[in-house]
Amino acid sequence: MDAAVVVDIQGGFVPNVVLESVRFAVPLAESEFGGLAAGIWFCAGRPIRIPLPEPAGLDVWVDDWLDRGSPTARLRGVKRDNGLQRLKESGKIRSGQPFRLSPTLEAVLDASANLRDHTVVFVVLTEEPEDGAEFMATMKRAARYPVFWVFIGAEASVERSARLGVVDTLGREPGDPENFVIVKVNGWPAVTRWSVSRKVRRAVRHWRSRTPLG
């Protein structure tokens, strides 16, 4: 199998729960689903493919690409010299733009077309996509291919669950695709990691058994 990870970084703000979601998804993709041949992508209104973690490890990679620094440093205007900051300075991440998820999913789908096996895509979201019609069209097109989507709704508040808008409607209408699972998290304690890993593995195993290649 192969895998990919998509991270919502709309506006360039990355909550800690997103960092931890990435720390969950990347090792699971590597250990359970054959690695990240389909890439790691930032979704900032348009797809941005970034380098994979190197042998130095995931912690170094997260620090290089996602860590936004301490709350005190942010209040004092101290900017992190990392990949996320460089993307902001280059204009590839723009605040105030509508959150369109479908272009990034299309890019991942195109990348997976060059692979020869089933592909599992982890999509970490903190907000509702605003391109509902385009998102559904992409999901229905993707259902024709051996691609499975794991949507992770990451919400920093323990008092509420992430609201994913059109993503939450998947499976509610006749003809909707079935190649997905949705999980909601407020954090990643050990019991959550165990339960989500188990749910994802079961869903992928069931889907793979009835989804031939070619």
C-alpha positions in Angstrom: 0.0 0.0 0.0 0.9 3.7 -0.2 -0.2 6.7 1.7 -0.4 10.5 1.8 -1.0 13.2 4.5 -2.8 16.5 3.9 -2.7 19.2 6.5 -5.0 22.2 6.6 -2.8 25.3 7.2 -5.3 27.9 5.9 -4.1 31.3 7.1 -0.8 29.9 8.3 -2.1 29.2 11.8 -1.4 25.7 13.1 -2.9 24.7 16.4 -1.1 22.3 18.6 -3.8 19.7 18.0 -2.9 19.7 14.3 0.8 19.2 15.2 -0.2 16.2 17.2 -2.5 14.9 14.5 0.4 15.0 12.1 2.6 13.2 14.6 -0.1 10.5 14.7 -0.8 10.3 11.0 2.7 10.2 9.6 4.0 7.2 11.7 0.8 5.3 11.0 1.1 5.9 7.3 4.7 4.7 7.4 4.2 1.6 9.6 0.8 0.4 8.5 0.3 1.6 4.9 3.6 1.4 3.2 5.0 4.9 3.5 4.2 8.3 2.0 4.8 7.7 -1.7 1.8 10.0 -2.5 3.4 12.8 -0.5 2.7 15.2 2.3 0.7 18.2 1.3 -0.3 21.5 2.8 -3.7 22.8 2.0 -3.7 26.6 1.9 -6.4 27.2 -0.7 -4.2 25.5 -3.2 -2.0 22.4 -2.9 1.6 22.7 -1.7 3.7 19.5 -1.7 6.5 19.6 0.8 9.5 17.3 1.5 9.0 14.1 3.5 10.7 13.6 6.9 14.3 12.7 6.6 16.2 10.1 8.7 16.7 12.8 11.4 13.1 12.0 12.4 9.6 13.3 12.6 10.2 15.7 15.5 12.8 17.6 13.5 10.6 17.7 10.5 7.6 19.0 12.4 9.8 21.7 13.9 11.2 22.6 10.5 7.8 22.8 8.8 5.0 23.4 11.3 6.1 24.5 14.7 4.7 28.0 15.3 6.8 28.7 18.4 5.8 29.5 22.0 2.8 31.7 22.9 5.1 34.2 24.5 7.3 34.4 21.3 4.2 34.8 19.1 2.9 37.7 21.3 6.3 39.4 21.0 6.2 39.1 17.2 9.1 36.6 17.1 8.8 34.6 13.8 10.0 31.1 13.4 12.6 30.6 10.7 11.0 27.4 9.3 9.2 26.1 6.2 5.8 27.4 7.3 7.1 31.0 7.8 8.9 30.9 4.4 5.7 29.8 2.7 3.9 32.8 4.3 6.6 35.2 3.2 6.6 33.9 -0.3 2.9 34.5 -0.6 2.0 30.8 -1.1 -0.1 31.1 2.1 -2.6 33.9 2.0 -4.9 34.9 4.8 -8.5 35.6 4.2 -8.9 33.3 1.2 -11.9 30.9 0.9 -11.0 27.5 2.2 -11.0 25.2 -0.9 -10.2 21.6 -0.1 -10.9 20.0 -3.5 -7.7 21.3 -5.4 -5.5 19.6 -2.9 -7.5 16.4 -2.9 -7.3 16.5 -6.7 -3.5 16.9 -6.6 -3.2 13.9 -4.2 -5.5 11.9 -6.4 -3.3 12.7 -9.5 -0.1 11.8 -7.5 -1.6 8.4 -6.5 -2.5 7.6 -10.1 1.2 7.0 -10.7 1.3 4.4 -7.9 0.6 0.7 -8.3 -1.2 -0.1 -5.1 -4.1 1.0 -2.8 -3.5 4.5 -1.3 -4.7 5.8 2.1 -4.9 9.6 2.4 -5.0 11.2 5.9 -6.6 14.7 5.8 -6.2 16.8 8.9 -8.9 19.5 9.1 -9.7 22.3 11.5 -12.5 24.0 9.6 -15.3 23.6 7.1 -14.3 23.6 3.4 -16.2 26.2 1.4 -16.2 24.4 -1.9 -18.9 21.9 -1.2 -19.9 21.1 -4.8 -16.3 20.7 -6.0 -15.5 18.6 -3.0 -18.3 16.2 -3.6 -17.4 16.0 -7.3 -13.8 15.1 -6.4 -14.9 12.5 -3.8 -17.2 10.8 -6.4 -14.4 10.8 -9.0 -12.0 9.4 -6.4 -14.4 6.5 -5.7 -13.5 5.0 -9.0 -9.9 4.6 -7.9 -8.2 2.6 -5.2 -7.9 5.6 -2.8 -9.3 5.7 0.7 -9.7 8.9 2.7 -9.2 9.3 6.5 -10.6 12.7 7.5 -9.4 13.8 10.9 -11.4 16.7 12.4 -9.0 18.4 14.9 -10.5 20.7 17.4 -8.5 22.4 20.1 -11.4 22.8 22.5 -12.5 19.8 24.7 -16.0 21.4 25.0 -16.9 20.9 21.3 -16.3 18.7 18.3 -14.7 19.8 15.0 -17.3 20.9 12.5 -16.4 19.8 9.0 -19.4 21.0 7.0 -19.7 19.2 3.7 -17.3 16.5 4.9 -19.7 15.6 7.7 -22.4 15.0 5.1 -20.6 12.2 3.4 -22.6 9.0 3.3 -25.9 10.7 4.0 -27.2 10.7 0.4 -27.8 7.9 -2.1 -24.8 7.6 -4.4 -22.3 9.0 -2.0 -18.9 7.4 -2.0 -18.0 4.8 0.6 -14.2 5.0 0.5 -13.7 7.1 3.7 -13.8 7.3 7.4 -14.2 10.4 9.6 -12.8 10.8 13.1 -13.0 13.7 15.5 -10.3 14.5 18.1 -9.6 17.2 20.7 -6.2 15.7 21.6 -4.1 12.6 21.3 -3.8 10.7 24.6 -2.8 7.1 24.4 -6.4 5.8 24.4 -7.3 8.0 21.5 -4.3 6.9 19.5 -5.2 3.3 20.1 -8.9 3.7 19.2 -8.4 5.8 16.1 -5.7 3.5 14.8 -8.0 0.5 15.3 -10.9 2.2 13.6 -8.7 3.3 10.6 -7.1 -0.1 10.2 -10.5 -1.9 10.3 -12.1 0.5 7.8 -9.1 0.3 5.4 -9.0 -3.5 5.6 -12.7 -3.8 4.8 -12.5 -1.3 1.9 -9.4 -2.9 0.5 -10.9 -6.4 0.5 -13.7 -5.2 -1.9 -11.6 -2.7 -4.0 -9.6 -4.4 -6.7 -6.6 -2.8 -8.5 -6.7 -2.1 -12.2 
